[in-house]
Amino acid sequence: MNCLFEIARVLGSPAELKEIYPKILSVLSRQMGMKRGGFLILNVECNKWEIGGTYGISPEEMKRRKEYFGSGVAQRILEKGEMAAVIDEGENLWIYRSKRKESLKRTDVSFLCAPFIVHGAVAGILGVDHFYEEPVALTEDFALLGEVCSLISEAILTRKVHSGEIWGLVEENLSLRKELETLGRSVSKARKKISLTELLEERFSQMIAEIKVHPEPNGSLYNEVLNVVERTLLRSALEKTRHVQLMTARFLGINRNTLRRKMKALGIIVEK
């Protein structure tokens, strides 16, 4: 339960999935004793498998020694859409089913693999060497592996939903910027003292009112909205000052160290 809770917390962070996958492997190693593990992610644009993260295996070694996932294991799991064990040093694949009567010895297993499925299609595969030791049955390893993959699937689906909503907010934000610029050009100097807070409050109230409320937890929406707004503010200020950080910091009313820290956290690259 501690392991699943920590993984759920990692998945709930606003970081990119490519940064989250290695963290999940680190949690599995620390909490469950996994020594080797890795993610294979299906790139839907080119229909190729890519390494999403490894633990105990270097990316170079993983490319050279594909027996860690077995010969054709990725394709076979993709076809079956089920969890499996790589046995006989990668020569064979043992498909796991909860009601299967045949037993499997831990000594025969090289890797345990499970797919995470999004919209009915396999989006990636998580492979680990083990979670438990004898005399615990392998079914317990598969049970935990399945729960981890379910959490990943739910996180990907939630991000897809939020991504559409965030893009809508970005478009609204750009529209707001254009309106503010138009307002600044059209009003007199006396009128330019209009409260920016009032304008922003009204605009954001309209945007939030248009977002659909889902029955599922919406835990990361708050952070994602703040990140979008803060990133847009910093980029606009940098463009206004031609990327002179000292002037940008003074313009925003913060110190330069704070500006640099926020730029790094939000992934804003300084243009030379």
Backbone hydrogen bonds, N-H to C=O, Kabsch-Sander energy under -0.5 kcal/mol:
donor,donor_aa,acceptor,acceptor_aa,energy
5,F,1,M,-2.5
6,E,2,N,-2.3
7,I,3,C,-2.2
8,A,4,L,-2.5
9,R,5,F,-2.0
10,V,6,E,-2.1
11,L,7,I,-2.6
12,G,8,A,-1.3
13,S,10,V,-1.4
19,E,16,E,-1.2
20,I,16,E,-1.2
21,Y,17,L,-2.4
23,K,19,E,-0.6
24,I,20,I,-2.1
25,L,21,Y,-1.8
26,S,22,P,-1.9
27,V,23,K,-2.1
28,L,24,I,-2.4
29,S,25,L,-2.1
30,R,26,S,-2.5
31,Q,27,V,-3.1
32,M,28,L,-1.8
33,G,29,S,-1.3
34,M,28,L,-1.4
37,G,55,Y,-2.3
38,G,127,G,-2.3
39,F,53,G,-2.8
40,L,125,I,-2.5
41,I,50,E,-3.5
42,L,123,A,-2.2
43,N,41,I,-0.7
43,N,48,K,-3.1
44,V,42,L,-1.0
47,N,43,N,-1.8
48,K,43,N,-1.2
50,E,41,I,-3.0
52,G,39,F,-2.5
52,G,50,E,-0.5
53,G,39,F,-0.8
55,Y,37,G,-2.7
62,M,58,S,-2.6
63,K,59,P,-1.9
64,R,60,E,-2.0
65,R,61,E,-3.1
66,K,64,R,-0.9
68,Y,65,R,-1.6
69,F,66,K,-1.4
71,S,90,G,-1.9
72,G,70,G,-0.7
73,V,70,G,-1.0
76,R,72,G,-2.2
77,I,73,V,-2.9
78,L,74,A,-2.2
79,E,75,Q,-2.0
80,K,76,R,-2.5
81,G,77,I,-3.8
84,A,113,C,-2.7
85,A,94,W,-2.6
86,V,111,F,-3.2
87,I,85,A,-0.6
87,I,92,N,-2.1
88,D,108,D,-1.1
90,G,87,I,-0.7
91,E,87,I,-0.6
91,E,88,D,-1.3
92,N,87,I,-1.9
94,W,85,A,-3.1
95,I,93,L,-0.7
96,Y,83,M,-2.7
100,R,97,R,-2.0
108,D,105,K,-1.2
109,V,106,R,-1.5
110,S,86,V,-3.6
111,F,86,V,-1.2
112,L,128,V,-3.4
113,C,84,A,-3.4
114,A,126,L,-2.1
116,F,124,G,-2.2
118,V,121,A,-2.9
121,A,118,V,-1.6
123,A,116,F,-2.7
124,G,116,F,-1.0
125,I,40,L,-2.8
126,L,114,A,-2.9
127,G,38,G,-2.7
127,G,125,I,-0.5
128,V,112,L,-2.5
129,D,36,R,-1.8
136,V,133,E,-2.0
140,E,137,A,-1.6
141,D,137,A,-0.7
142,F,138,L,-2.3
143,A,139,T,-2.1
144,L,140,E,-2.0
145,L,141,D,-2.5
146,G,142,F,-2.6
147,E,143,A,-1.7
148,V,144,L,-2.3
149,C,145,L,-2.1
150,S,146,G,-1.9
151,L,147,E,-2.0
152,I,148,V,-2.0
153,S,149,C,-2.5
154,E,150,S,-2.3
155,A,151,L,-2.2
156,I,152,I,-2.3
157,L,153,S,-2.3
158,T,154,E,-2.5
159,R,155,A,-2.3
160,K,156,I,-2.1
161,V,157,L,-2.1
162,H,158,T,-2.7
163,S,159,R,-2.6
164,G,160,K,-1.6
165,E,161,V,-1.5
166,I,162,H,-3.3
167,W,163,S,-2.3
168,G,164,G,-1.4
169,L,165,E,-1.9
170,V,166,I,-2.6
171,E,167,W,-2.3
172,E,168,G,-2.1
173,N,169,L,-2.7
174,L,170,V,-2.6
175,S,171,E,-2.3
176,L,172,E,-2.5
177,R,173,N,-2.3
178,K,174,L,-2.2
179,E,175,S,-2.2
180,L,176,L,-2.6
181,E,177,R,-2.5
182,T,178,K,-2.6
183,L,179,E,-2.7
184,G,180,L,-2.5
185,R,181,E,-1.6
186,S,182,T,-1.8
187,V,183,L,-2.2
192,K,188,S,-1.3
193,K,190,A,-1.1
194,I,191,R,-1.6
199,L,195,S,-1.5
200,L,196,L,-2.6
201,E,197,T,-2.7
202,E,198,E,-2.2
203,R,199,L,-2.2
204,F,200,L,-2.9
205,S,201,E,-2.0
206,Q,202,E,-1.7
207,M,203,R,-2.1
208,I,204,F,-2.7
209,A,205,S,-1.9
210,E,206,Q,-1.0
210,E,207,M,-0.7
211,I,207,M,-0.6
211,I,208,I,-0.9
214,H,212,K,-0.6
221,L,218,N,-1.2
224,E,220,S,-2.3
225,V,221,L,-2.6
226,L,222,Y,-2.1
227,N,223,N,-2.5
228,V,224,E,-2.3
229,V,225,V,-2.5
230,E,226,L,-2.8
231,R,227,N,-2.6
232,T,228,V,-2.2
233,L,229,V,-2.4
234,L,230,E,-2.5
235,R,231,R,-2.5
236,S,232,T,-2.4
237,A,233,L,-2.3
238,L,234,L,-2.6
239,E,235,R,-2.4
240,K,236,S,-2.2
241,T,237,A,-1.8
242,R,239,E,-1.1
243,H,238,L,-3.8
244,V,241,T,-1.1
245,Q,243,H,-0.9
248,T,244,V,-2.4
249,A,245,Q,-2.9
250,R,246,L,-2.0
251,F,247,M,-2.5
252,L,248,T,-2.2
253,G,249,A,-1.2
254,I,249,A,-2.5
259,L,255,N,-2.0
260,R,256,R,-2.6
261,R,257,N,-2.4
262,K,258,T,-2.4
263,M,259,L,-2.5
264,K,260,R,-2.3
265,A,261,R,-2.2
266,L,262,K,-2.1
267,G,263,M,-0.5
267,G,264,K,-0.8
268,I,263,M,-2.8
269,I,267,G,-0.6
